[in-house]
Amino acid sequence: MTADRTGQARNSHGLRRAQQASLLNARIGVTSVRRLLASLVVVSCGILAACQSDVDGIAKNVKTNDVKPPSTEVEETFGESGAEITLLLQKGPSGLYEGASRDIRDGSALSVGELGGNQAFVKVVDVTGGAAGVPAAVAAAKARNSALLVSYVQPAVAAAIAAMPSDQRPPLINLGAPVPATAGNVYNLVSDEVDSALEGVRASFASGHKKVMVYAQKDLPQAGEMQIANAIRAAGGTFVGIARYDLTDAAAADAVQKSRPLLQAADTVLILGRTAIATTVEGAIKAGGQGNLNFIGTSAWPPQAYAEPTAKGTLIAMVEPEGASLIADRYQRHYKRPLSTDAAYAYDAVAIASGIIRTKGPEGLNAQNLTSKVGFRGVTGLFRLTPTGLVERRLSLYAISGGKLNVLAAAPASF
């Protein structure tokens, strides 16, 4: 059997389940939703009020609400006044923003409408021309006194933006694949499967299980493998080794069989993967009869994997879906499709900027405030940006039983 029996989705730390929890908005009134949104993003002392909003849904000053995507000749702006947040996107072959780009545009529009308070607006800039067009687009944004760049573009284009000297561009929040932050004032907001994996491993360490054997799909980048190995060692654990598997049941079982000599030295098994083939790996290990093993999955596992009997007892760390559920209904109402992980990340990126602008002005969008140790609480959970360009998140811990995730430990309330 092949991986076709399962769906694949972008790593989400559980946010893909937000639409399943969206009934929360039906149970609480509009007033309650407003109160919850008011505390959606938390920055160090004094910026909480920046995220309050006196409107429900898209603000009345958003001019392009509920319209078809524009042609390539139309330049979009969401909001009319205040400081500019420049959203850099690439259009698809049709000349329209498609897929994740469309979701990020719409998530940004929803966010500035609800939290911008007429003190911030989002200007969408097309950089489909690639890295060659980056200098001109960024220079134009700086000339307009843009307070922040938010990008979702190809890695080479994002890297070109990030490589520009920090005094020649606004700060950058990148929503695509992580890019180096060597030039400074570059922040990668999106978490991935590795973040979830490491949080699960840390939970296993707390129980005394510290010898970790890793199983991963063959396409896991070498950098991801090194990150996992280094993090395990840095936390005082032992990285036993890694075995990679192809996306068929037979290949997964074969990978387990070949790795048994290494497996004998482990007390924790971390299984990465985006399909239910990950549970084939777990089943093959359990069939070998080795006891006293902790099993760690990741947020990339598809929900159908939870129903596999072999997945019972597996620990998974991910963001609780309740935060995303606060905006899921309105996103569905305005854009006629479920809230996606990409849209949720875009919502938070613009919410960070809106909150700081409303309390400290556009000049407040600097490294000191963006890397506040207190962090931010958004629809993607509690997180903080770091000077190295990485994002740290606080995740909840779940155990699989009865075909579903069950909360073992809620995410910490603060860093």
C-alpha positions in Angstrom: 0.0 0.0 0.0 1.3 3.5 -0.8 0.9 6.9 0.8 -2.0 7.6 -1.5 -4.2 6.3 1.2 -3.5 9.4 3.2 -3.7 13.1 2.8 -0.8 15.4 3.1 -0.9 19.0 4.5 1.5 21.7 5.3 2.8 21.4 8.9 0.5 23.3 11.1 1.0 22.4 14.8 -2.7 21.5 14.8 -4.1 24.6 13.1 -5.6 22.7 10.3 -8.2 21.6 12.9 -9.4 25.1 13.6 -12.4 24.8 11.4 -13.5 21.7 13.4 -13.5 23.9 16.5 -15.1 26.9 14.9 -18.4 26.2 16.7 -16.9 28.1 19.6 -17.9 31.3 17.9 -21.5 30.1 17.7 -21.5 29.4 21.4 -20.2 32.8 22.5 -21.7 36.1 21.4 -20.1 38.8 19.2 -19.2 40.7 22.4 -17.2 37.8 23.7 -15.4 37.4 20.4 -14.4 41.0 20.6 -13.1 40.6 24.1 -11.1 37.5 23.1 -9.6 39.3 20.1 -8.6 42.2 22.3 -6.2 39.9 24.1 -5.2 37.9 21.0 -1.6 39.2 20.7 0.4 40.1 23.7 3.6 42.1 23.6 5.7 43.2 26.5 3.9 45.4 29.1 1.7 48.1 27.7 1.0 46.9 24.1 -2.0 44.7 25.0 -4.4 47.5 24.4 -3.0 47.9 20.9 -4.9 44.8 19.8 -8.4 45.9 20.8 -10.9 46.4 18.0 -14.3 48.1 17.9 -15.5 46.1 14.9 -16.5 42.6 14.2 -15.1 41.0 11.0 -13.4 43.1 8.3 -13.2 46.7 9.2 -15.3 49.1 7.2 -12.2 50.8 5.8 -11.1 47.7 3.9 -12.0 48.5 0.3 -11.6 45.1 -1.3 -13.7 42.9 0.9 -15.4 39.9 -0.6 -14.4 40.6 -4.2 -12.8 38.4 -6.8 -9.0 38.5 -7.0 -7.8 41.4 -9.1 -5.9 41.2 -12.4 -2.2 41.8 -12.5 -2.8 45.5 -13.2 -4.6 46.1 -9.9 -2.6 46.9 -6.8 -4.4 46.1 -3.6 -4.5 48.0 -0.4 -6.4 46.9 2.7 -7.1 49.9 4.9 -6.8 53.5 4.1 -4.7 55.3 6.7 -1.8 54.9 9.1 1.5 53.1 8.7 2.1 50.8 5.8 2.7 47.1 6.3 4.1 45.8 2.9 3.0 42.3 2.0 5.3 40.8 -0.7 3.7 38.0 -2.6 4.1 36.2 -5.9 1.2 35.6 -8.3 0.5 32.3 -10.0 0.5 31.5 -13.7 -3.0 32.9 -14.0 -1.8 36.3 -12.9 -3.8 36.0 -9.6 -2.8 35.2 -6.1 -3.5 31.5 -5.7 -3.3 28.9 -3.0 -1.2 29.9 0.0 -0.5 33.3 -1.4 -4.3 34.0 -1.6 -4.8 32.7 1.9 -2.0 34.9 3.3 -3.3 38.0 1.5 -6.8 37.3 3.0 -5.5 36.5 6.4 -3.6 39.8 6.4 -6.7 41.7 5.3 -8.8 40.2 8.1 -6.2 41.0 10.6 -5.6 44.7 9.7 -9.4 45.1 9.5 -9.9 43.8 13.0 -6.8 45.1 14.7 -5.4 47.9 12.6 -7.6 50.6 14.2 -7.1 52.9 11.2 -3.5 53.3 12.3 -2.1 50.6 9.9 -2.9 49.4 6.4 -1.6 46.5 4.3 -0.2 47.2 0.8 0.1 44.1 -1.4 3.2 44.2 -3.7 3.7 41.6 -6.4 7.3 40.3 -6.7 6.6 37.6 -9.2 9.6 38.8 -11.2 11.9 37.0 -8.7 15.0 38.0 -6.8 16.0 40.5 -9.5 13.0 42.7 -8.7 13.6 42.6 -4.9 15.8 45.7 -4.6 13.4 48.0 -6.4 10.3 46.7 -4.5 12.0 47.0 -1.2 13.5 50.4 -2.0 10.0 51.6 -3.0 8.6 50.3 0.3 11.3 52.1 2.3 10.6 55.3 0.3 7.0 55.1 1.3 8.1 54.7 5.0 6.8 51.2 5.2 7.0 50.0 8.8 7.3 46.3 8.1 7.8 43.8 5.3 5.8 40.5 5.4 6.8 38.0 2.7 5.6 34.7 1.3 7.8 34.1 -1.7 10.1 31.5 -3.1 13.1 30.8 -0.9 15.6 32.5 -3.3 13.5 35.6 -3.3 13.0 35.7 0.5 16.8 35.1 0.9 17.5 38.1 -1.4 15.2 40.3 0.8 16.8 39.0 4.0 20.3 39.6 2.7 19.7 43.3 2.2 21.4 45.4 4.9 18.9 46.0 7.7 19.3 49.8 7.4 18.2 49.7 3.8 14.8 48.0 4.4 12.1 47.7 7.0 12.2 44.7 9.3 11.1 41.4 7.6 8.7 38.8 8.9 9.0 35.8 6.6 6.1 33.4 6.2 7.8 31.0 3.8 10.6 28.6 4.2 13.1 29.8 6.8 15.9 32.1 5.5 19.1 33.1 7.3 18.9 36.3 9.4 22.6 37.2 9.1 21.8 40.8 8.0 19.6 41.3 11.1 16.0 42.3 11.6 14.7 39.1 9.9 12.2 36.9 11.6 10.9 33.5 10.4 7.4 33.1 11.9 6.4 29.7 10.6 7.0 26.7 12.8 7.6 23.3 11.2 7.4 19.6 12.0 10.9 19.7 13.6 9.7 22.1 16.2 6.8 19.8 17.1 9.1 16.8 17.2 11.6 18.5 19.6 8.9 19.6 22.0 7.6 16.1 22.1 11.1 14.7 22.8 11.6 17.2 25.6 8.4 15.9 27.2 9.7 12.3 26.9 13.0 13.4 28.6 11.0 14.6 31.6 10.0 10.9 32.2 13.6 9.8 32.1 13.5 8.5 28.5 16.5 10.1 26.8 17.9 7.7 24.2 16.2 8.7 20.9 15.9 6.8 17.7 14.5 8.8 14.8 12.5 7.7 11.8 11.9 10.2 9.0 10.6 10.4 5.4 13.5 10.3 2.9 12.8 14.0 2.0 13.7 15.3 5.4 16.4 17.9 4.7 19.9 17.2 6.1 19.6 20.4 8.1 16.5 19.1 9.8 18.3 16.0 10.8 21.2 17.9 12.2 18.8 20.2 14.1 17.1 17.3 15.7 20.4 15.5 16.6 21.9 18.7 18.1 18.8 19.6 20.1 18.6 16.1 21.6 22.3 16.3 22.7 21.9 19.9 24.0 19.0 18.7 26.2 21.1 16.0 27.7 19.8 13.1 25.6 21.4 10.6 23.3 20.9 10.7 19.6 20.9 7.0 18.8 20.5 7.4 15.0 18.1 8.0 12.2 16.4 5.6 9.7 14.7 7.0 6.6 11.7 5.4 5.0 9.8 5.5 1.6 6.1 6.1 1.4 4.9 2.6 1.1 3.9 0.2 3.9 6.5 -2.4 2.7 9.3 0.2 2.6 8.5 1.5 6.0 8.5 -2.0 7.6 11.8 -2.7 5.8 13.3 0.4 7.2 12.4 -0.7 10.7 13.8 -4.2 10.2 17.1 -2.8 9.0 17.4 -0.4 11.9 16.7 -2.9 14.7 20.4 -3.0 15.9 20.2 0.7 16.6 16.7 0.5 17.9 17.8 -1.9 20.7 19.8 1.0 22.3 16.8 3.4 22.4 14.1 4.1 24.9 12.3 6.8 22.8 11.2 6.6 19.2 10.5 9.8 17.3 8.6 9.3 14.0 8.4 12.2 11.6 6.1 12.1 8.6 3.2 13.7 6.7 1.2 10.6 6.0 -0.3 7.7 7.9 2.7 5.6 6.7 4.2 6.9 9.9 1.9 4.6 11.9 3.2 1.7 9.7 6.6 2.4 11.1 5.2 2.5 14.6 3.3 -0.8 14.1 6.4 -2.6 12.8 8.4 -1.4 15.8 5.7 -2.6 18.2 5.4 -5.9 16.5 9.1 -6.5 17.3 8.2 -6.9 20.9 10.7 -4.3 22.3 9.3 -2.9 25.5 9.7 0.3 27.5 9.6 2.6 24.4 8.1 6.0 24.3 6.6 7.0 20.9 6.6 10.6 19.7 4.7 11.7 16.6 4.5 15.2 15.2 2.0 17.9 14.2 2.5 16.9 10.6 0.7 13.6 11.1 -2.7 13.7 9.3 -5.8 13.3 11.5 -6.6 9.9 9.9 -3.4 8.6 11.4 -4.9 8.9 14.9 -7.5 6.2 14.1 -4.8 3.6 13.4 -4.6 1.1 16.3 -0.8 1.2 16.2 -0.9 5.0 17.0 -2.4 4.5 20.5 -0.3 6.1 23.2 1.8 8.2 20.9 2.6 11.7 22.2 2.3 14.8 19.9 3.1 18.4 20.7 1.2 21.1 18.8 -0.7 24.4 19.1 -4.2 24.1 20.6 -6.8 24.9 17.9 -8.9 27.2 20.1 -7.0 30.4 19.1 -7.6 29.8 15.4 -11.2 29.1 16.1 -11.7 32.7 17.2 -11.3 33.9 13.6 -12.3 30.8 11.7 -16.0 31.7 11.3 -15.3 35.2 10.1 -12.6 34.0 7.7 -15.1 31.5 6.3 -17.8 34.1 6.0 -15.7 36.7 4.2 -13.7 34.4 1.9 -16.1 31.4 1.5 -13.4 28.8 2.4 -12.0 27.4 5.7 -9.2 29.1 7.6 -5.9 27.7 6.6 -2.6 27.6 8.5 -1.1 30.1 6.1 -3.9 32.5 6.7 -3.5 32.1 10.5 0.2 32.9 10.3 -0.5 36.0 8.2 -3.2 37.1 10.6 -0.6 36.9 13.5 2.2 38.7 11.5 -0.1 41.7 10.8 -1.5 41.6 14.3 2.1 41.9 15.8 2.7 45.0 13.6 -0.7 46.5 14.3 -0.3 46.1 18.0 3.1 47.8 18.1 2.0 50.6 15.8 -1.0 51.4 17.8 0.9 51.8 21.1 4.4 52.9 20.1 4.0 54.2 16.6 5.6 52.9 13.4 9.1 53.5 14.8 8.2 50.9 17.5 8.6 48.2 15.0 12.2 47.6 15.8 14.3 44.7 17.0 13.8 45.4 20.7 10.0 45.2 20.5 9.8 42.4 17.9 12.1 40.2 20.0 10.3 40.9 23.3 11.1 38.1 25.8 7.4 38.2 26.9 6.4 37.2 23.4 3.1 37.3 21.6 -0.2 35.4 22.0 -1.9 34.9 18.7 -4.2 32.6 16.8 -1.1 30.4 16.3 -0.5 30.1 20.0 2.1 31.7 22.3 5.3 32.5 20.5 8.3 34.9 20.5 10.7 36.0 17.8 14.4 35.8 18.5 17.4 37.9 17.3 18.7 34.8 15.4 15.6 34.9 13.2 13.9 31.8 14.7 10.6 31.5 16.4 10.0 29.9 19.8 6.6 28.4 20.5 4.9 27.0 23.5 2.9 23.9 22.5 0.4 21.6 24.2 1.1 17.9 24.7 -1.4 15.4 23.5 -1.7 11.6 23.6 -3.5 9.5 21.0 -6.2 7.3 22.3 -9.7 6.3 21.1 -8.8 7.5 17.6 -8.2 11.1 18.6 -5.9 13.5 20.4 -6.4 13.9 24.1 -4.7 16.8 26.1 -2.1 15.7 28.5 -0.6 19.1 29.3 -1.8 22.5 28.2 0.8 24.9 26.8 2.4 27.1 29.4 0.8 30.5 29.8 4.1 32.4 29.4 7.7 31.9 28.6 
